[in-house]
């Protein structure tokens, strides 16, 4: 965490935009498995009918994210520490909410294994001289190495770089559909906003709702990045003074700008992924699954930009999926360590000990993800399973947000 003392918040929109960052980290995590795999798969399965699911998913959960961010800035508490103050039964000093989060997070390991597999399959298509297993270990170890010694600033800069190019290319592809046989008509958009859903696509829709936009995972991790960015520290100790209240409101205003700017970016990228899946893959009756998941997904690029775009897709797919691995590893090291602290294994406020936990978890988590992929080897199922778990975890998140409010 940053220990930089009290700072006055910026007073202008431009100044606030210069101070954003935590939500950009979330965006790098969001525009990955949820968008490239689940959103495109939902579009392929349901056509344009479920477009409203994606837009609602991106919009409604930001309100909960803001409640978590406000609580972190006003109190300086991490999420799991705040969870531990919630009423209810306890285990080893930890609240039932902390235990429920830990159980869900352990189940979510399967989802991250699916993302490792998707990156490995993309690398195998691009560079077939090594089997997917080799690329899976390579990606897992690369994520460990980057997070092991990565500071907040490094994580933020890397997150922005990993997300920007592929999101822009995907939005360009969506616009380019208008000059292909998969042209989008206004009636298709109207169908997507009719708030109807085919029964056959319900399972994928639930998983997509859990993964797209800010998922429960990103909502819970957001306060850690707000604190490490400095918002919680720059407010200063809560002394009840009018000056403290003014600073807190100012930094909360910056946090609002941070969250809304991120929402606009990932909503545009998510909608682009969805319409590509609905227009191209649904029209061809192809759903990305199994070992062919990357090959099928590449069709959304080759059908809009031509056969030569396959290489562009592979480079982008590796980039955006690896960004999810990288950011999820970074955020999970913090959240798991905090959960273990609430269970009494160490004091989270002890920075040297906390950093050692971060370092150890940076190696343990990607290793477990890789082993799970090598055992299951079904990326779409694994990611879908994780989406359902995160959708269920939203109930816990909503309860906590109401309590914070």
C-alpha positions as a Python dict, from the first residue, in 0.01 Angstrom:
ca = {
    (1, 'X'): (0, 0, 0),
    (2, 'X'): (114, 354, -69),
    (3, 'X'): (221, 564, 229),
    (4, 'X'): (235, 905, 65),
    (5, 'X'): (41, 1121, 312),
    (6, 'X'): (-254, 1351, 264),
    (7, 'X'): (-326, 1496, -82),
    (8, 'X'): (-598, 1730, -197),
    (9, 'X'): (-819, 1579, -469),
    (10, 'X'): (-824, 1734, -818),
    (11, 'X'): (-1106, 1981, -875),
    (12, 'X'): (-1154, 1944, -1253),
    (13, 'X'): (-1264, 1656, -1476),
    (14, 'X'): (-929, 1663, -1655),
    (15, 'X'): (-746, 1644, -1323),
    (16, 'X'): (-967, 1353, -1217),
    (17, 'X'): (-899, 1169, -1543),
    (18, 'X'): (-525, 1203, -1478),
    (19, 'X'): (-574, 1035, -1139),
    (20, 'X'): (-773, 731, -1257),
    (21, 'X'): (-621, 384, -1264),
    (22, 'X'): (-782, 119, -1041),
    (23, 'X'): (-1071, 56, -1281),
    (24, 'X'): (-829, 36, -1574),
    (25, 'X'): (-677, -265, -1399),
    (26, 'X'): (-1023, -419, -1371),
    (27, 'X'): (-1082, -352, -1742),
    (28, 'X'): (-776, -558, -1834),
    (29, 'X'): (-927, -845, -1636),
    (30, 'X'): (-1277, -792, -1779),
    (31, 'X'): (-1177, -780, -2147),
    (32, 'X'): (-1049, -1136, -2138),
    (33, 'X'): (-1232, -1457, -2061),
    (34, 'X'): (-1568, -1286, -2013),
    (35, 'X'): (-1557, -1093, -2339),
    (36, 'X'): (-1351, -1303, -2579),
    (37, 'X'): (-1492, -1641, -2473),
    (38, 'X'): (-1822, -1611, -2286),
    (39, 'X'): (-1968, -1304, -2461),
    (40, 'X'): (-1883, -1439, -2805),
    (41, 'X'): (-2013, -1785, -2710),
    (42, 'X'): (-2343, -1633, -2591),
    (43, 'X'): (-2377, -1442, -2918),
    (44, 'X'): (-2303, -1762, -3112),
    (45, 'X'): (-2564, -1957, -2913),
    (46, 'X'): (-2842, -1701, -2888),
    (47, 'X'): (-2792, -1466, -3181),
    (48, 'X'): (-2888, -1106, -3111),
    (49, 'X'): (-3165, -1204, -2867),
    (50, 'X'): (-2944, -1180, -2557),
    (51, 'X'): (-2771, -850, -2634),
    (52, 'X'): (-2968, -691, -2349),
    (53, 'X'): (-2812, -938, -2102),
    (54, 'X'): (-2467, -808, -2189),
    (55, 'X'): (-2561, -440, -2168),
    (56, 'X'): (-2744, -485, -1836),
    (57, 'X'): (-2451, -686, -1698),
    (58, 'X'): (-2208, -407, -1783),
    (59, 'X'): (-2428, -132, -1637),
    (60, 'X'): (-2592, -254, -1318),
    (61, 'X'): (-2292, -387, -1128),
    (62, 'X'): (-2102, -57, -1135),
    (63, 'X'): (-2331, 76, -860),
    (64, 'X'): (-2212, -204, -631),
    (65, 'X'): (-1849, -140, -729),
    (66, 'X'): (-1890, 225, -628),
    (67, 'X'): (-2026, 127, -285),
    (68, 'X'): (-1722, -94, -225),
    (69, 'X'): (-1488, 182, -342),
    (70, 'X'): (-1653, 445, -120),
    (71, 'X'): (-1623, 221, 182),
    (72, 'X'): (-1252, 159, 115),
    (73, 'X'): (-1177, 531, 75),
    (74, 'X'): (-1375, 637, 382),
    (75, 'X'): (-1250, 359, 611),
    (76, 'X'): (-916, 252, 462),
    (77, 'X'): (-1033, -111, 502),
    (78, 'X'): (-962, -387, 252),
    (79, 'X'): (-1262, -584, 130),
    (80, 'X'): (-1206, -904, 328),
    (81, 'X'): (-1140, -701, 645),
    (82, 'X'): (-1470, -521, 584),
    (83, 'X'): (-1643, -856, 519),
    (84, 'X'): (-1513, -976, 851),
    (85, 'X'): (-1711, -704, 1028),
    (86, 'X'): (-2042, -825, 884),
    (87, 'X'): (-2285, -992, 1126),
    (88, 'X'): (-2339, -1367, 1130),
    (89, 'X'): (-2170, -1692, 1239),
    (90, 'X'): (-1790, -1713, 1249),
    (91, 'X'): (-1516, -1970, 1185),
    (92, 'X'): (-1172, -1923, 1343),
    (93, 'X'): (-1260, -1557, 1393),
    (94, 'X'): (-1368, -1509, 1031),
    (95, 'X'): (-1725, -1423, 935),
    (96, 'X'): (-1941, -1655, 726),
    (97, 'X'): (-1912, -1406, 438),
    (98, 'X'): (-1532, -1443, 435),
    (99, 'X'): (-1565, -1823, 440),
    (100, 'X'): (-1824, -1811, 158),
    (101, 'X'): (-1592, -1590, -48),
    (102, 'X'): (-1300, -1828, 9),
    (103, 'X'): (-1508, -2129, -99),
    (104, 'X'): (-1623, -1952, -416),
    (105, 'X'): (-1271, -1835, -495),
    (106, 'X'): (-1138, -2189, -467),
    (107, 'X'): (-1407, -2307, -710),
    (108, 'X'): (-1312, -2022, -944),
    (109, 'X'): (-966, -2176, -985),
    (110, 'X'): (-1129, -2394, -1251),
    (111, 'X'): (-1225, -2085, -1453),
    (112, 'X'): (-869, -1956, -1450),
    (113, 'X'): (-748, -2298, -1560),
    (114, 'X'): (-977, -2261, -1861),
    (115, 'X'): (-816, -1928, -1946),
    (116, 'X'): (-469, -2083, -1921),
    (117, 'X'): (-594, -2347, -2165),
    (118, 'X'): (-733, -2087, -2406),
    (119, 'X'): (-401, -1900, -2412),
    (120, 'X'): (-212, -2228, -2460),
    (121, 'X'): (-436, -2330, -2751),
    (122, 'X'): (-391, -1989, -2916),
    (123, 'X'): (-15, -2016, -2878),
    (124, 'X'): (-23, -2369, -3020),
    (125, 'X'): (-211, -2248, -3329),
    (126, 'X'): (30, -1958, -3376),
    (127, 'X'): (345, -2157, -3295),
    (128, 'X'): (261, -2527, -3344),
    (129, 'X'): (615, -2648, -3277),
    (130, 'X'): (525, -2685, -2907),
    (131, 'X'): (219, -2870, -2770),
    (132, 'X'): (-51, -2689, -2566),
    (133, 'X'): (86, -2833, -2241),
    (134, 'X'): (419, -2656, -2294),
    (135, 'X'): (245, -2327, -2370),
    (136, 'X'): (20, -2370, -2065),
    (137, 'X'): (321, -2396, -1835),
    (138, 'X'): (490, -2106, -2016),
    (139, 'X'): (189, -1877, -1969),
    (140, 'X'): (140, -1975, -1606),
    (141, 'X'): (504, -1917, -1519),
    (142, 'X'): (509, -1585, -1709),
    (143, 'X'): (211, -1460, -1504),
    (144, 'X'): (386, -1569, -1184),
    (145, 'X'): (706, -1391, -1277),
    (146, 'X'): (532, -1063, -1364),
    (147, 'X'): (322, -1054, -1047),
    (148, 'X'): (597, -1181, -815),
    (149, 'X'): (777, -846, -811),
    (150, 'X'): (522, -621, -981),
    (151, 'X'): (440, -295, -803),
    (152, 'X'): (106, -116, -838),
    (153, 'X'): (242, 122, -1101),
    (154, 'X'): (381, -162, -1312),
    (155, 'X'): (52, -354, -1289),
    (156, 'X'): (-153, -48, -1389),
    (157, 'X'): (67, 42, -1688),
    (158, 'X'): (81, -318, -1811),
    (159, 'X'): (-296, -357, -1776),
    (160, 'X'): (-366, -54, -1992),
    (161, 'X'): (-119, -164, -2260),
    (162, 'X'): (-250, -522, -2275),
    (163, 'X'): (-612, -410, -2317),
    (164, 'X'): (-602, -108, -2547),
    (165, 'X'): (-493, -247, -2884),
    (166, 'X'): (-707, -561, -2894),
    (167, 'X'): (-1021, -375, -2777),
    (168, 'X'): (-978, -114, -3050),
    (169, 'X'): (-922, -380, -3317),
    (170, 'X'): (-1231, -571, -3205),
    (171, 'X'): (-1450, -259, -3216),
    (172, 'X'): (-1311, -190, -3565),
    (173, 'X'): (-1409, -545, -3668),
    (174, 'X'): (-1762, -490, -3538),
    (175, 'X'): (-1797, -175, -3748),
    (176, 'X'): (-1646, -356, -4049),
    (177, 'X'): (-1933, -609, -4042),
    (178, 'X'): (-2143, -351, -4227),
    (179, 'X'): (-1938, -416, -4542),
    (180, 'X'): (-1967, -797, -4527),
    (181, 'X'): (-2246, -1054, -4581),
    (182, 'X'): (-2295, -1042, -4201),
    (183, 'X'): (-2421, -682, -4206),
    (184, 'X'): (-2618, -586, -3892),
    (185, 'X'): (-2971, -456, -3952),
    (186, 'X'): (-3167, -234, -3716),
    (187, 'X'): (-3420, -516, -3669),
    (188, 'X'): (-3141, -731, -3520),
    (189, 'X'): (-3057, -464, -3262),
    (190, 'X'): (-3427, -426, -3181),
    (191, 'X'): (-3447, -802, -3127),
    (192, 'X'): (-3149, -782, -2892),
    (193, 'X'): (-3319, -514, -2681),
    (194, 'X'): (-3655, -695, -2650),
    (195, 'X'): (-3565, -846, -2310),
    (196, 'X'): (-3633, -1202, -2421),
    (197, 'X'): (-3406, -1506, -2391),
    (198, 'X'): (-3422, -1852, -2554),
    (199, 'X'): (-3432, -2131, -2297),
    (200, 'X'): (-3143, -2306, -2472),
    (201, 'X'): (-2915, -2008, -2406),
    (202, 'X'): (-3010, -1955, -2040),
    (203, 'X'): (-2708, -2135, -1893),
    (204, 'X'): (-2460, -1946, -2109),
    (205, 'X'): (-2642, -1622, -2029),
    (206, 'X'): (-2608, -1675, -1653),
    (207, 'X'): (-2235, -1743, -1692),
    (208, 'X'): (-2197, -1441, -1920),
    (209, 'X'): (-2379, -1221, -1667),
    (210, 'X'): (-2139, -1340, -1399),
    (211, 'X'): (-1831, -1273, -1611),
    (212, 'X'): (-1908, -964, -1820),
    (213, 'X'): (-1882, -613, -1688),
    (214, 'X'): (-1742, -599, -1338),
    (215, 'X'): (-1789, -948, -1198),
    (216, 'X'): (-1808, -1026, -828),
    (217, 'X'): (-1434, -1090, -844),
    (218, 'X'): (-1353, -744, -981),
    (219, 'X'): (-1594, -573, -740),
    (220, 'X'): (-1425, -739, -442),
    (221, 'X'): (-1074, -665, -571),
    (222, 'X'): (-1148, -299, -656),
    (223, 'X'): (-1088, -160, -302),
    (224, 'X'): (-739, -315, -297),
    (225, 'X'): (-644, -120, -609),
    (226, 'X'): (-809, 199, -476),
    (227, 'X'): (-599, 169, -161),
    (228, 'X'): (-277, 86, -347),
    (229, 'X'): (-336, 371, -591),
    (230, 'X'): (-351, 601, -291),
    (231, 'X'): (-714, 713, -270),
    (232, 'X'): (-757, 574, 81),
    (233, 'X'): (-425, 714, 205),
    (234, 'X'): (-457, 1057, 44),
    (235, 'X'): (-784, 1117, 231),
    (236, 'X'): (-589, 1105, 558),
    (237, 'X'): (-693, 966, 899),
    (238, 'X'): (-1064, 991, 966),
    (239, 'X'): (-1068, 1263, 1231),
    (240, 'X'): (-1425, 1386, 1185),
    (241, 'X'): (-1311, 1728, 1064),
    (242, 'X'): (-1476, 1924, 784),
    (243, 'X'): (-1143, 1912, 596),
    (244, 'X'): (-1140, 1532, 606),
    (245, 'X'): (-1499, 1515, 482),
    (246, 'X'): (-1417, 1749, 194),
    (247, 'X'): (-1112, 1542, 93),
    (248, 'X'): (-1307, 1216, 120),
    (249, 'X'): (-1583, 1349, -103),
    (250, 'X'): (-1323, 1475, -349),
    (251, 'X'): (-1142, 1141, -379),
    (252, 'X'): (-1473, 955, -397),
    (253, 'X'): (-1562, 1184, -688),
    (254, 'X'): (-1235, 1083, -858),
    (255, 'X'): (-1323, 719, -793),
    (256, 'X'): (-1659, 774, -966),
    (257, 'X'): (-1481, 914, -1273),
    (258, 'X'): (-1243, 616, -1265),
    (259, 'X'): (-1529, 362, -1255),
    (260, 'X'): (-1747, 532, -1517),
    (261, 'X'): (-1459, 580, -1764),
    (262, 'X'): (-1376, 211, -1731),
    (263, 'X'): (-1743, 114, -1776),
    (264, 'X'): (-1765, 303, -2105),
    (265, 'X'): (-1454, 128, -2235),
    (266, 'X'): (-1545, -228, -2143),
    (267, 'X'): (-1912, -189, -2241),
    (268, 'X'): (-1807, -84, -2592),
    (269, 'X'): (-1560, -373, -2616),
    (270, 'X'): (-1811, -623, -2476),
    (271, 'X'): (-2085, -515, -2717),
    (272, 'X'): (-1837, -549, -3004),
    (273, 'X'): (-1748, -905, -2905),
    (274, 'X'): (-2115, -994, -2869),
    (275, 'X'): (-2232, -863, -3207),
    (276, 'X'): (-1939, -1038, -3377),
    (277, 'X'): (-2042, -1367, -3220),
    (278, 'X'): (-2410, -1311, -3297),
    (279, 'X'): (-2360, -1194, -3654),
    (280, 'X'): (-2079, -1425, -3767),
    (281, 'X'): (-2080, -1741, -3554),
    (282, 'X'): (-2456, -1768, -3496),
    (283, 'X'): (-2510, -1724, -3868),
    (284, 'X'): (-2272, -2014, -3933),
    (285, 'X'): (-2418, -2225, -3647),
    (286, 'X'): (-2076, -2246, -3482),
    (287, 'X'): (-2021, -2234, -3106),
    (288, 'X'): (-1663, -2207, -2974),
    (289, 'X'): (-1588, -2512, -2760),
    (290, 'X'): (-1333, -2786, -2699),
    (291, 'X'): (-994, -2786, -2866),
    (292, 'X'): (-1136, -2586, -3162),
    (293, 'X'): (-1234, -2289, -2948),
    (294, 'X'): (-958, -2062, -3081),
    (295, 'X'): (-1009, -2173, -3440),
    (296, 'X'): (-1381, -2096, -3423),
    (297, 'X'): (-1329, -1762, -3248),
    (298, 'X'): (-1079, -1655, -3513),
    (299, 'X'): (-1369, -1665, -3761),
    (300, 'X'): (-1504, -1337, -3622),
    (301, 'X'): (-1187, -1171, -3752),
    (302, 'X'): (-1126, -1358, -4075),
    (303, 'X'): (-1487, -1312, -4188),
    (304, 'X'): (-1469, -934, -4135),
    (305, 'X'): (-1108, -843, -4215),
    (306, 'X'): (-1017, -1131, -4446),
    (307, 'X'): (-811, -1453, -4414),
    (308, 'X'): (-497, -1257, -4334),
    (309, 'X'): (-651, -1139, -4008),
    (310, 'X'): (-602, -1480, -3846),
    (311, 'X'): (-255, -1382, -3726),
    (312, 'X'): (-392, -1054, -3589),
    (313, 'X'): (-660, -1243, -3399),
    (314, 'X'): (-412, -1489, -3250),
    (315, 'X'): (-182, -1210, -3134),
    (316, 'X'): (-476, -1023, -2986),
    (317, 'X'): (-630, -1332, -2826),
    (318, 'X'): (-305, -1420, -2654),
    (319, 'X'): (-269, -1060, -2535),
    (320, 'X'): (-620, -1018, -2398),
    (321, 'X'): (-641, -1363, -2236),
    (322, 'X'): (-298, -1327, -2082),
    (323, 'X'): (-404, -989, -1942),
    (324, 'X'): (-679, -1173, -1751),
    (325, 'X'): (-425, -1422, -1616),
    (326, 'X'): (-189, -1145, -1515),
    (327, 'X'): (-446, -919, -1346),
    (328, 'X'): (-636, -1204, -1182),
    (329, 'X'): (-311, -1337, -1040),
    (330, 'X'): (-220, -992, -905),
    (331, 'X'): (-561, -932, -746),
    (332, 'X'): (-598, -1288, -616),
    (333, 'X'): (-265, -1272, -432),
    (334, 'X'): (-401, -976, -238),
    (335, 'X'): (-746, -1121, -171),
    (336, 'X'): (-631, -1470, -73),
    (337, 'X'): (-366, -1323, 157),
    (338, 'X'): (-629, -1099, 318),
    (339, 'X'): (-866, -1395, 367),
    (340, 'X'): (-590, -1597, 534),
    (341, 'X'): (-519, -1296, 755),
    (342, 'X'): (-884, -1286, 862),
    (343, 'X'): (-853, -1654, 952),
    (344, 'X'): (-572, -1556, 1189),
    (345, 'X'): (-268, -1685, 996),
    (346, 'X'): (-89, -1346, 1000),
    (347, 'X'): (-152, -971, 1035),
    (348, 'X'): (-236, -813, 700),
    (349, 'X'): (-108, -476, 825),
    (350, 'X'): (243, -628, 859),
    (351, 'X'): (379, -523, 518),
    (352, 'X'): (695, -743, 504),
    (353, 'X'): (494, -1053, 594),
    (354, 'X'): (213, -950, 359),
    (355, 'X'): (457, -909, 71),
    (356, 'X'): (595, -1258, 134),
    (357, 'X'): (243, -1398, 111),
    (358, 'X'): (191, -1207, -215),
    (359, 'X'): (513, -1355, -355),
    (360, 'X'): (430, -1713, -256),
    (361, 'X'): (74, -1693, -391),
    (362, 'X'): (203, -1547, -718),
    (363, 'X'): (364, -1887, -785),
    (364, 'X'): (104, -2114, -623),
    (365, 'X'): (-204, -1981, -806),
    (366, 'X'): (-88, -2003, -1171),
    (367, 'X'): (61, -2345, -1100),
    (368, 'X'): (-277, -2469, -974),
    (369, 'X'): (-455, -2315, -1276),
    (370, 'X'): (-220, -2491, -1516),
    (371, 'X'): (-260, -2828, -1346),
    (372, 'X'): (-639, -2795, -1357),
    (373, 'X'): (-635, -2720, -1729),
    (374, 'X'): (-407, -3015, -1804),
    (375, 'X'): (-647, -3240, -1611),
    (376, 'X'): (-982, -3112, -1751),
    (377, 'X'): (-878, -2972, -2095),
    (378, 'X'): (-1219, -2813, -2168),
    (379, 'X'): (-1165, -2434, -2162),
    (380, 'X'): (-1525, -2333, -2243),
    (381, 'X'): (-1672, -2557, -1973),
    (382, 'X'): (-1414, -2437, -1721),
    (383, 'X'): (-1478, -2068, -1794),
    (384, 'X'): (-1856, -2122, -1794),
    (385, 'X'): (-1834, -2295, -1455),
    (386, 'X'): (-1640, -1999, -1317),
    (387, 'X'): (-1900, -1759, -1453),
    (388, 'X'): (-2181, -1941, -1272),
    (389, 'X'): (-1979, -1932, -947),
    (390, 'X'): (-1922, -1558, -986),
    (391, 'X'): (-2291, -1501, -1061),
    (392, 'X'): (-2378, -1677, -733),
    (393, 'X'): (-2113, -1474, -548),
    (394, 'X'): (-2291, -1156, -658),
    (395, 'X'): (-2554, -1234, -393),
    (396, 'X'): (-2286, -1207, -124),
    (397, 'X'): (-2152, -890, -285),
    (398, 'X'): (-2499, -730, -295),
    (399, 'X'): (-2555, -811, 73),
    (400, 'X'): (-2222, -655, 169),
    (401, 'X'): (-2283, -347, -46),
    (402, 'X'): (-2618, -285, 122),
    (403, 'X'): (-2452, -316, 463),
    (404, 'X'): (-2173, -73, 363),
    (405, 'X'): (-2429, 176, 235),
}
